[in-house]
């Protein structure tokens, strides 16, 4: 049976599930990029605008274009980012609706493993960036256990209920990203890992946030009450709480940057 596609069609739910994590990793990513101000940016796979909002706060861009296949996500993005600061439009990462060399920086934040053909996606980012400009991305280290929901994913797999995997999960590996960037003809390619932590009031807070992820939510909703109880007990055992019951969860992302020759 074919795995169902992972779709993000609720910007508010995504904000609670992943938007906070995106900003945590995005802060480190932007410091690493160390971009100049007044640049023209394209945020490919911008989703609900979590990273777009951050780059506007931190990078003082001249222009920002956000592209995503989900109109529902873009509708949420427009509520958080003023129209004067960014323009959002439906688009395909593998066929960006822009002419060559129109941007100074192209970024993908937590997106590359969702692109059906990452080679085309990176080539498109390189195409729309001017010579000397930057092409960069960060993605959860899915294969290395770095996804924020890994405690739940690990327990689901142990119980024989694997959730859907992104179509290009291999592209989240540092080695694969390096090959994609060099294969697109990019120069001065550098990689790094980003470690972040997020705190939750208690286990139920962690659990309610995690269930807002579409793949995990779908997998859990299909379970019997007894299997669900076993899952929750297993996840709880994988997490450590402090004296007040607070849960601190960790995640790890792989990041890459390179420059368009010229």
N, C-alpha and C positions, 0 to 999 in steps of 0.2 A: 504494500500500500504506500502510495506517495505521501511524503511528509507535507502537512499543511504549511502554507506560507506564513511567515511572521509579518503581520501588518500593524502599523501604529496609526490608529485613527482617532485617538482621544488625546488631545494635547494636554489637558489638565491632568489626566491619569499618568501620562508619560512624565510630566513634570515631577510628580511625587515619586514615581518609580525610578526614573533615570536622570531627570533634569538636574537634581542636586549633585548626583555623581558626576555628571558632565561638567558642571562648573568647577567642582573640586579638581578634577584632572585637567580641565581647561586652563585654570589659573597657572598650573605648573607648565603646561604646554606653551602658553603665551610667553611666559618669562623665558623659556628656553629659545623660542623663536626670536625674541628681542627685536620685533619689527620697528621700523621708523613710523612716525605718524603721517597722516595725510596720504595714505596709500589706498589703492582701489582693490577691494577684496571680493572674492566669491566664496560663499559658504555652501559647499555641495552636500546635499542631504541634510539641510539645516533643521529639519524636523520642526519642533515647536519653538525654535528660536533661542534655546538655552545658551548655546555657544555664541550665536550671533549677538545676543544681548551682551555677553561678556566681552567679546572683542570690541564692541562699540565703547563699552566702559573703559577698557584698558588700552586700546590702540589708537584712538582718535582717527578713525579712517575717513577718507574723503568720500568713498562710495562703498556700499555693501549690497551685494545681490545674494539673496538666499534662494536656493533651488531645492525642491523636494517633490516626490511623487504624490504626497498626501495633501489634498486641499484642506482636510480637517486639521492637520498639524499646522499648516500655514496660517489658517484662520486664527489659531491660538497665538502663533508668532506675531501676527499683526496687532494683537491686543497688548503685547508686552514691549514691542519696539515701535516707536513713532515712525510714521511714514517718511518723515524728513530724514530719518537716520538710515533706513534700509528699505529695499524693495524685495518682496517675496513673490515668487511665481512657481507654478507647477512645472517640473522639468525632469528630464532623465539624465542621470549622472554619466551615462554612456553616450549621450548626444546632447551636450550642453547647447542651449539656444543663444549662443553668443559668437561673435566673430573672433578671429585669431588675435592674440596679443592685447586683449582689452583690459587685463587686470595685472596688478602687481603681486598679488598673493592669492593662491587657491588653497583652500583647506577642506578636509573631510574630518569631522569630529564624530567618532564612534559609528562610522558608516561603511567602511570599505568591505567589511564581511557581509554586508547586505547587497552589494553590487553584484549582479549575476556574472559580469565579466570584468573583474578588477583591472585587467590589462587595458581595456577600453576606457575605464573610468580614469585611470592615472594618465593615459594618453590625452584624454579630453582636458584634464586639468592643465597639463603641460601646454596644450594647444592654445588655451585662452589666456595664458600668462605671458607677459612681455619678456623679451630676453633680459636675463639678469634677475628676474622675479623668482619668487619662492613657491614651491609646491610642497605641502605638508599635510600630515594626518596623524591622528592617534586612534587606537582601537584597543578594546579590552583584549587581554591575552587569553583568549577563549581556550585554546588548546593547553595552555599552561596553568589553568585554574584561576585566572585573574578576574573573571567576570564577577561583578558585585553579588550576584545571586548564586555563586558557586556552592555554598552550603546546601541550598535547596536542590540544585542540579545534581550534586553528588549523591544526595539521598534518593532522589527520583531514580537515578541510574541504578543504584543499589537495589531498589525495589522493583526494577524492571519496567519503569515508566519514563523512558527518556523523552524529554520535551523536544520540539522541533529545533533543529540547528540552523543557523544562518546559511544561506546558499554557498557562500565563499569563506567559510570559517577559517580555512587554511591561510587566507590572506592576512589574518591578524598576527601571524608569527613574524618575528623580526627578520628572519632570513628571507621569508617570502616577500615582505615589504621592501627589503633592500633590492631584491631581484626585480620587483615591479618598477621601482624608481630608476634603477640603472637601465632597465630595459626600455624605459620611456625616453632615454637619452639625457636624463637629468644629471647634473654635476654637483660636486661638493656634498654628496649624500652623507647624512649623519643620522644615527639612531640612538635611542635611549629608552629606558623604562621609567614609568611614572607610578609611584606608590601613593595611594590615598586611603584615608579612613573616614568613616561616617558613623556617628553615634545615633542610637535609637533609644527612646525612653524605656522600653522593655521589649521582651520577645514579641508580644502581640503587636507592638508598633512596627517592628521589623517585618513580621509576617504579613501584616496588612499592606505595607508598602510593596513587598515583593510580589504579592498576588496581583498588583496592578500591571505587571508585565504581561503582555498578551500570550506569550508562549507558556509561561509558568501558570498563569491563570487558567488557560485552556486545559493544561495537563491536570491540574488539581481539581478542576470542576468535573472532570470525567472519572475521578476516583470514587470508590465506595467509601462510606463513612469509616469503616474499619481501616482501610488502607490510608485514608487521610489522617486518622489519628496516629497511625504508625509513622507516617511521614513527618508530622509535626514533632513527635517525640524524638525522632532521629535528628531532625534539624536542630531542635533545641539542645540536644546533646553535643552537637558540633560547635555551638557558640558558647562563649564565656560571658557571664554577666558580672558586673561589679556588685559591691555591697548594696547599692541602691536599685539593683536590677537592670541597670543600663547595659545595652549591648553595643559594643564597638566592632564594626565590620570593616574588613580591608578589601581593597581591589587593586589590580595592577593593569596598567595599559602599556602598550608598545607604541612608540612615537618615531616619526621619521620626517626629515626635511631634506630638500635638495633645491638646486637652482636650474632655471632654464638657461641653456648656453647662449652666449651672445655678449 
